[in-house]
Amino acid sequence: MSGFIAAALSPPKKSVAAIHSALARFFWGKSNASDRHHWAAWHKVARPVAGHGLGLINFGVQILAYSAKLWWRLLHCSNPWTKYVCQAYLTRRNPFLLQGCISSGWRRLVKFRVWLIHELEVRGEGPGRAWADSFVDGSSGPSRSELDRVLARFPYSLDLVEDFHVLQVWLRRCLDSAGHFSFATAYDTLCGLSLPEVHQQHDNTLVWHPRIPEKISIFMWRLFNNALPLPANLQKIHISLASKCPFCPEWDTLDHIFWQCPIINPT
């Protein structure tokens, strides 16, 4: 259901946050008719396994991925929708100025463009470096002739050329091995661009080995992300318990319980 909503609509940030909160409450469960404590932020949970998450779909990133798909269709497809957008908005002197009667679809595309260029500039990959962009497979960006063929469909200004150039270069990261736009590739790319980076030393793919039960994998993920109700974490929510190891005189920390305790370690 979320996929259909993300493809057809672009909900406001407040609605997306409310959906994330509802999903987080469902994930962590309830106890005695009250919500349990959320031991990890939702952006750490709803992210790909390769990005140290649980592999759950992030609704906000899903919306961005469908917005990227719309841009790809606008730049590379010829259908009644693309022709209407070109004639209705791209013939204006400033097509990215959201004033007057603007459709929700074009408003969505403009907001995605603003967000994408801002994120690329923050990472030092803005318009100034567009031609020098390199991709994961080692290939370069689109050639000038290829870009000119795309831009020839639009009555563009110099600013519009630069914007389309940046979008065209970045959208190449969303292609599969056959050169077609891939929603899954776009989603993974946008997860790395929009979600806060998570630094971990272990290989998260080993945690989700097919031979390991999912219940054990989730426990290991919580262990590596310090998302267990241990004394140190309980003190952060003002719950005081004995924080001394029951087997030795050391403090009952996560590292000590699972790796450093001389009594438990041999087992």
C-alpha positions in Angstrom: 0.0 0.0 0.0 2.8 2.4 0.9 4.3 1.9 -2.6 1.1 3.0 -4.3 0.9 6.1 -2.0 4.5 7.0 -2.7 4.1 6.6 -6.4 0.9 8.7 -6.7 1.4 11.3 -4.0 4.1 13.3 -2.2 2.8 13.6 1.4 4.1 16.4 3.5 6.9 15.8 6.0 4.6 15.8 8.9 2.5 13.0 7.4 5.6 11.0 6.6 6.9 11.4 10.2 3.5 10.3 11.5 3.6 7.2 9.4 7.1 6.4 10.6 6.0 6.9 14.2 3.1 4.4 13.7 5.5 1.9 12.1 8.0 2.3 14.9 5.3 1.7 17.5 4.2 -1.4 15.7 7.8 -2.7 15.4 8.7 -2.2 19.1 5.3 -3.3 20.3 3.2 -2.5 23.4 3.2 -3.6 27.0 0.2 -3.2 29.3 -1.6 -1.0 26.8 1.4 1.5 26.6 4.1 1.8 23.9 7.4 0.2 24.7 10.6 2.3 24.6 12.1 2.6 21.1 15.7 1.5 21.6 16.9 2.7 18.2 15.8 5.6 15.9 13.6 4.6 13.0 16.2 5.8 10.4 18.6 3.1 11.8 15.9 0.4 11.6 14.3 1.2 8.2 17.3 1.1 6.0 19.0 -1.6 3.7 20.9 -4.4 5.3 24.0 -3.3 3.5 23.6 0.1 5.2 23.5 -1.6 8.7 19.7 -1.6 8.9 17.0 -4.3 9.3 16.1 -4.1 5.6 12.7 -2.5 6.3 11.3 0.0 3.7 11.8 3.6 4.6 8.6 5.4 3.4 10.3 8.8 3.1 13.1 7.4 0.9 10.5 5.5 -1.1 8.8 8.8 -2.0 12.1 10.2 -3.2 12.8 7.1 -5.3 9.5 7.5 -7.1 10.2 11.2 -7.6 13.5 10.3 -9.3 11.6 7.8 -11.5 9.3 10.7 -12.6 12.4 12.8 -13.5 13.8 9.9 -15.5 10.6 9.5 -17.5 10.4 13.3 -18.1 13.9 13.3 -19.5 13.9 10.1 -21.5 10.3 9.2 -22.4 7.9 10.7 -24.8 4.2 10.4 -23.8 1.2 12.6 -23.2 2.3 13.4 -19.7 5.8 14.5 -20.6 4.5 16.6 -23.5 2.0 18.3 -21.2 4.7 19.1 -18.6 7.0 20.5 -21.2 4.4 22.8 -22.7 2.8 23.8 -19.4 5.9 24.5 -17.3 9.2 24.3 -19.2 8.2 27.0 -21.6 8.2 29.5 -18.8 11.1 31.9 -18.1 11.6 30.4 -14.7 9.9 27.0 -14.7 11.1 26.1 -11.2 9.4 29.1 -9.5 6.4 27.6 -7.7 3.9 30.4 -8.2 0.4 30.5 -9.7 -1.5 27.4 -10.6 1.0 24.6 -10.2 0.1 20.9 -10.4 1.0 18.6 -7.6 3.2 16.5 -9.9 5.3 19.4 -11.1 5.6 20.7 -7.6 6.9 17.3 -6.5 9.5 17.3 -9.3 10.7 20.8 -8.4 11.0 20.1 -4.7 13.0 16.9 -5.5 15.3 18.9 -7.7 15.9 21.5 -5.0 16.6 18.8 -2.4 18.9 16.8 -4.6 21.1 19.7 -5.7 21.3 20.8 -2.0 22.4 17.3 -0.9 24.9 17.0 -3.7 26.4 20.5 -2.9 26.7 19.5 0.8 28.8 16.4 -0.3 30.9 18.4 -2.8 29.1 16.9 -5.8 27.2 20.0 -7.0 26.8 21.4 -10.4 30.4 22.5 -10.6 31.6 18.8 -10.5 28.8 17.3 -12.6 30.9 16.6 -15.7 33.7 15.0 -13.6 31.3 12.7 -11.9 32.3 9.1 -11.7 30.1 6.1 -11.0 30.3 2.8 -9.1 31.0 0.8 -12.2 33.9 3.2 -13.2 32.0 4.7 -16.2 31.8 8.4 -16.8 28.7 10.5 -17.0 26.6 11.1 -20.2 28.4 12.5 -23.2 27.7 16.0 -24.4 25.9 14.7 -27.5 23.8 12.4 -25.3 22.8 15.3 -23.1 22.1 17.6 -26.0 19.6 15.0 -27.4 17.7 15.1 -24.1 17.8 18.9 -23.8 16.8 19.4 -27.5 13.3 18.4 -26.5 12.9 21.4 -24.2 13.0 25.2 -24.7 15.6 25.7 -22.1 17.6 28.6 -20.7 21.2 28.4 -19.5 20.1 27.7 -16.0 17.8 25.0 -17.1 20.7 23.3 -19.0 22.8 23.2 -15.9 19.9 21.8 -13.8 19.1 19.1 -16.4 22.7 18.3 -16.7 23.0 17.6 -12.9 19.8 15.5 -12.9 21.0 13.6 -16.0 24.3 12.8 -14.4 22.9 11.7 -11.1 20.1 9.6 -12.5 22.8 7.5 -14.2 23.4 6.1 -10.7 19.9 4.6 -10.7 20.4 2.4 -13.7 20.7 -1.4 -13.6 23.3 -3.4 -15.5 21.1 -3.3 -18.7 21.0 0.5 -18.6 17.3 0.8 -17.6 16.1 2.8 -14.6 15.8 0.5 -11.6 13.6 1.6 -8.6 15.6 -0.7 -6.3 18.9 0.9 -7.3 17.4 4.3 -6.9 16.1 3.4 -3.5 19.5 2.1 -2.3 21.2 5.2 -3.8 18.8 7.6 -2.1 19.1 5.8 1.3 22.8 6.6 1.2 22.1 10.2 0.2 19.2 11.0 2.5 19.7 8.9 5.7 22.3 9.7 8.4 25.4 7.6 8.0 25.8 4.7 10.4 29.4 3.7 11.2 29.8 0.1 12.3 32.8 -2.2 12.2 31.0 -5.5 11.6 29.7 -6.9 8.4 25.9 -6.7 8.6 25.4 -9.2 5.9 26.8 -12.0 8.1 24.2 -11.2 10.7 21.4 -12.0 8.2 22.9 -15.3 7.0 20.1 -17.6 5.7 21.1 -20.3 8.2 20.7 -17.9 11.2 17.1 -17.6 12.5 15.6 -14.2 12.1 15.0 -13.8 15.8 18.7 -14.3 16.5 19.6 -11.9 13.6 17.4 -9.2 15.1 19.0 -9.8 18.6 22.5 -9.5 17.1 21.5 -6.3 15.2 20.3 -4.8 18.5 23.5 -5.9 20.2 25.7 -4.3 17.6 23.6 -1.1 17.7 23.4 -0.8 21.5 19.7 -1.2 21.4 19.2 -3.6 24.3 17.7 -2.7 27.7 21.0 -2.9 29.6 21.6 -0.9 32.8 23.5 1.9 31.0 20.7 2.4 28.5 18.0 2.1 31.2 19.7 4.9 33.1 19.2 7.2 30.1 15.4 6.9 30.5 15.7 7.4 34.3 15.4 3.8 35.3 18.0 2.8 37.9 19.0 -0.8 38.3 22.0 -2.6 39.7 24.8 -2.0 37.2 27.3 -4.4 38.6 28.1 -7.7 36.9 26.6 -10.6 38.9 29.7 -12.8 38.2 32.6 -10.3 38.9 33.1 -6.9 40.5 33.2 -5.0 37.1 30.5 -2.7 35.8 27.7 -4.3 33.8 28.3 -2.7 30.4 27.5 -4.1 27.0 31.1 -4.9 26.1 31.7 -6.5 29.5 28.6 -8.7 29.4 29.2 -10.2 26.0 32.9 -10.1 25.5 35.1 -9.0 28.4 33.7 -10.8 31.5 36.2 -13.6 32.5 33.5 -15.8 33.7 31.1 -15.6 30.8 33.7 -15.2 28.0 34.8 -18.9 27.9 31.2 -19.9 27.1 
